[in-house]
Amino acid sequence: MASNTDKIAARKAIQQAHAERVRLRRERETQLEQLAVQVGASLAAGHRALAEAEAAAGHALNQMIEQHGLGVREVQEWCAVQLTPREIARLRRAADR
């Protein structure tokens, strides 16, 4: 039969092991939370940068069409990128935001 001293030592070892598991779990959760915040912040910055770039492109498209009188086909030729009429319209609307 185990003595009280043995039971106390066993209980202490179990409590220490449990405390270490809790500490490691909290540390992991803190790291995961920090990484999740980094993901969210990076995506938000990327969305903001994309919106700004699209607004700038839309502004330039508006100038090409309104100030210089180009049609959509001419804009497509000048830009030398694959812009559909639908994409040109979307970018022009982005400039208004």
C-alpha positions, 0 to 999 in steps of 0.5 A: 500500500502506498504511503501518504508521502508517495501519494503526495509526491504523485499528486504533486507530479500530476499537478505539475504535469497538468500545469505544464500542459495548460501553459503549453496550450495557452502559449500555443493559443497566444501564438495562433491568435497572433498569427490570426491577427497577422493574417487579418491585418495583411489581408486588410492591407492587401484589400485596401491597396488593391482598392486604391490601385483600382481607384487610380486605374479607374481615374486614369481610365476616366481621363482617357475617356472623358478628357481625351474622348477615347472609346472603350476599344481605343482604351483597350489598345492604349492600355495593352493589357487584357481589359474587357469593357466590363472591367473598364466599367468596373474600374471607372466605378471604383474611381468614384468611391 
